[in-house]
Amino acid sequence: MGTDVRGERGLFNSDAKASFTLPSRFYTDRKVQEREIASIFKRSWINVGHVGDLAEPGDYLTETIGHQPVLVVRGRDDEIRAFYNVCQHRGHVLLKGRGQVKRGITCPYHAWFYDFDGTLKAARMTDDVPDFDRKDFPLRQVNLAIAGGLVFLNLDPDAKPFEDGYGSFDETINWHLKGIENFKRVASLEYDIAADWKVVVDNFSEGYHIPIAHPQLSTLYDTSGGKPGHHDKLFSHFQNSGHPAYEAMELGENEPYLGWVVWPNLCMLSLPGSRNLIALRMDPDGVGRCHERVDIYGEPDPVHPENVDALLKLFAEIFNQEDIALVESVQRGLASDGYDQGRYVADRAGSWFSESGLHVFHERILKALGELA
């Protein structure tokens, strides 16, 4: 079935094999990004971290979703809650980064003081302010869900429960990574990338480029399997091929290499050699730019701690060095007058090693923007 999403060459089509790709304006137009912020980032469940970062009362993390500062904190009652990271007095941002606060949350501007449940406990010099009631100024709460140990937020006050859109997520990730809720963050990396956030997710959504763009990586696994799907296992059958980053690892003959793309901007990997999860989150940061945060999680006491170092080396040397160069080059081409649309290379099997998953992602984008019914 055709749609009205037309570029210079043709229509986007619900059938990947008959469809032209997204017109380049979807990657270069400021108005498109503004619509994405409003219709996707402010209305979707966005991953901000893992419960391992919030182990004790007062542990907190902060993030920005759709230009909105948010914070997540564990309370003395052991509940994890999320709020807009903004003081209700004059709007100063309350906390930065990740860490722990002992007694509560103190605004660094005028020292209004909030409990971990968001209630305003103290406000200096307000005794003489007529009709001032601390109960009228709690932090504004944000919807929160925890699945597979991962923390998701949704800024939409009318958001449907996480389970409605991601019903099998918790079961799926726990089946592959049993006990993931007990993982700890072992490393974090951040990158400012000169490419639209979708270009980065596009790159992760298809394995068509792997043999050409990642020649070292392509020797590591069997490309004959894996179908794209919503937070489903994408590929497996990792081959113990003796890549330098894996020389120190104790690998089984066909240890699984797992990957998920989770709507809208979360890409996840689990590499062999240790029980681990690599979570990559891409956030818009202006037209043609995005910020990528990479969190690597593993078991608190890994059987082979040396594998963690090898894992970081593999990710840094292959995934990010090569992929960042790829996506930045794509963004430059998308902004060129010499390009508007291409075609999806989708095989009959709909495998991850074609561009079937890329088409699924693009269709979801268009539906979220109201371009498709």
N, C-alpha and C positions, 0 to 999 in steps of 0.2 A: 504494500500500500504506500503510495507516494505521500509526501507532505508538502507544505508550503515553504520549507527551509531550502531555499535554492541558492546556489552559487553561480559562478560564471559557466560551469560545465554541466551542472545538473542538480537533481534533487537528492536530498537525504531520504533514504528509504528504510522502512522497518526490516527489510530483508538485506542483510549485510552484503550478500553476493551481488545485489542489484543496486547498491547504494553508492553515492558519492560521499566523500568525507565532509566534515564540517567546513564551511567556508572560513577563510582565514580571519575574517572580522571577529569571529568568536574568541580569538586569541589576542587581538590587538586593539579592540574598541573599548574605550573607557566606559561607555554606557552599558556594554555587556557585562563588564566586571561589576559595575554598580548593581545591576540586576542580580548577578550571582551572589553578591553579599546579602542582598535583601531576601532572595528567594531560596538560596541554598544554605549559606553559612549561618544565617539567623533562624533557619527553620529545620535544620538537620541535627542529628546526634553526632557531635564532634568529640573525638578522643582527645583527652588532655593529659593522660598519664596512667599510672598503675597504682593499685592499693599499696604496693610496697613502698611508695613514697609517702604514705600516710599511715604509718604503722602505729604511731603513738599520739595521744591527745596533744593538740597544738601543732602537729605536723601539717604543713600546708604546701600548696603549689599554686602558681599563678600562670595564666595564659591569656592570650588575646584571641577572641573569636569574632570574625566579622567586624574588626576595629573596636570591639567591646572588651574592656579588661574584666577578667573574672578571676575568682580565687576559689580553691577547694581546701577544706580544713576538716580534720577529725576532731570531734568534740570530746569533752570529758565523759559523756554518755556513750562513747565509742561509735557514735553516728558520724558518717561522712556527709558533709553538706557543701553546697556550692552557692556563691553569691557574686553579684557584680562587685568588682574590686574598687569600690568608690565610697568614700565617706559621705554620709548623708547631711553633713554640715555645709561644706562648700565645694564638694566634688573632688577632693584630692585623692589620688590613688593610694591605697592603704599599704599593700605589701608588694614586694618585688621578688622574683626568682622563686626558689624553693627553700624550705628550711623549717624551723620550729619557733613558735612563740610560746612562752611559758604561761602567762596569766590570761592573756586575751590579745585582741588586736587593737593597737593604738595608732590613731592617725598621726603621721609625722608633722602635720601642719598646725593643728590646734589641740591635739591630744584628746579628741573624743575617743572613748574607749568602748569596744564591743566585745561581748562574750563570743565563744566559738559557735554558738547557735544563732548569731546575728543580732541579738538584742543589744541595744545601747545601754551600757551600765553606768557611764559617767560622762558628763559634758561640763567642762569648766565654766564657772561664772554664769550659769543659767538659772540660778536660784531667783534672780530678780527679773527674769524674762517672763512677762505675763503669759499665762496659759501654756507654758512650756511643759511638755510631758515626754519623757524619754521613750515611752511606749510608742510614740508616733514616728520614731525615727530608726526603725530596725534596718539592717542591711537588706537589700532587695535580693530575694532568693532566686536561684536558677535551677531548672530541672536537671536532675542527676540520675544516672543509671550505672550500675556496675555489672559487667559481664566478662567472664573469663579473667577476672582480676583487673580488667581495664576499666578506666573511669571515662564516662561519656557525659557531655553536657548538651542541653538544647535550650536555646534562648527564647524559643517560642512559648509563650505562656499557655497556649492551647495545644501544645505538642501531644501527639499520640504516644502511648507508652513505648519504650524502646523495643519491647518484645513484639509489638505489632509489625514493625518493619524489619526486625533482625531476629526473628523467632528462634532460629536454630544456631545463632552465633555462639552462645555459651556452650551448648552441647558440642558443636563442631570443634571449637578450639580446645575444649577440655579433652575431647577424644584424642586429639593429636598431641596435646601438651598437658597431660594430666598433672594437676597440682600447680598450674600456672599462677594461681592466685597467691602462691607462696614465693614466687620469683622475686628477686631484688634487681634494682637498676644497677648495672655494672659500669655503664658509660653513657654519655650523652654527647652528641655532636650537633652543631648548627651551621647552616650554610645559607648565604644570600645568593640566590640564583637569578640570572638574567633571562628568565623564561616564565611564561604564564604558568600558574599552578597546574592547569590541565595538561600542559605539555609533559610535565613530570609524571603525572598519573597515567597519561597516555603511554609513556615509555614503559612503565611497569605493567601495563595491561596487556602487553603482547610480547611474545617471545620470538616473533618473526625476525627481529634485528639481532638476536643473540649470536648466531654463527658468524655474522659479518662484523658487528661492532664490538663483540666481546669474545675474541678468538680463544683466549685462555679459559674463560668461563664455559664456553661451549664444549670443551673437552671433559667437563666434570659431570655431565648428566646425559641421560638418554632422552632425546627430544621426541620420542614416539608417543608419549602419553600426556594426559592432562587436558582437561576441558575447563574453560573459564566459567565462572559462576559467581553468584553473590556470596561472598565470604566462604567459598568452598575451596577444597584443596585443588591447587592448580597444576602442580607438577611434582614428580617424585622420581624414584630410581636413580639416586645420586651415585655416580660411579667413582670408586676409589682410584683415581687416576694419577695420584702423586703430584698434584699441584703444590708448588712451594709453600703456600700458606697452610697446607694440610700435612706437611711432612711429619709434624710432631703429634698428629692426632691418631687416636686409635679408632678406626672406622670399621664398621661392618661392610660387607660386600656391596650392599645396596641400601645404605642408610637414606632415609627420605629427606628430600629438600622440599620444603613447603612454602607456599606463597598465597596470600589472600589480598584482594582489593576490597576495601570496606567503604561504602558510600559515606561521604563524598570524597574525602581527601586523605584517607589512611591506607597505607600500603604496609603489609607485614611479611616478614620472612622468618623462617626457622631453618638454620643451616645445620648440617650434620657435624658430629664431633663433640657436641655437648648439647644439653637441653637448654634452648635459648629462644628468645623472640626479639626480632629487630623490628621496631615500629617507626615508620617514616610518616610524618605529617607535613603536608604542604599548605601554606596559607598565602592568599593573595597579598602582595606588598607593592601595589601600584601596577600600572599597565605594563605588561611584559616582564614582570618581576614576581618572585615569590620567596618566601622564607621557608626553609626546610629544617625541621627538627628531627633528629634521629635518637631514639632511646633504645638501648640494648639491655635486655633483661636476661637473667639466668638464675640457676639454682643458688641458694645461699651458700652451700658448701659443695661445689662441683666435684665430681669424681676426678676429672682431669682439668685442673685449673689452667694448665698450659694451653688448653684448647681455646680458652677465652681470648688470649692474646692473638692466637692464630686467626680466630674469628674476626677480631677487629682489623687485623692486617688485611684479610681477604676483602672485607667490606670497603675499607678505605682505599685499597689499591685498585680494586676492580670496579665495584659498583659505583662508588661516588666519583672517582676521578674520571672514569670513562663516561658515565652517564651524564654528569654535569656538562661535560664538553659536548655531548650529543644534543641535549635538550637546548642548550644555549645556541647551538648552531641552527637547530630547527626554528627557534624563535626568530632569529635573524631572517631566515627564509620566509617565515610566515608574514613578516612585515614588508617583504619585497613586493614590488609591483609585478614581478614575474611569476607569482604563484597565487592561486586562490583555492583550488580543490584538487584532490586526488581520488583514488578508488581504494576501498578496503580489499586486502588480500585475505579472503575468508575461505578456508577449506571446507569440504563437505562434512568433516567430523566436528567442525567448530572447535578445534583444539586451541590451546593457549599459544601454540607455536605458529598460529596464523594471527590475523587481526580481528577475530571474532569477538574477543573480550573488549577490544577497543571500541567496536561498534556498540556493544552493550552499554559501556560507559557513556558514550556520546548520546545515545538515545535517552538515557536517564537525565543527562544535562538538559536536553531539549524539553523533556517533559517538565522538569523543575522550573524552567524558564517560561513555561506556558506556550512553547512553540509547537508541541505535540499534545494531542488529547491523551 
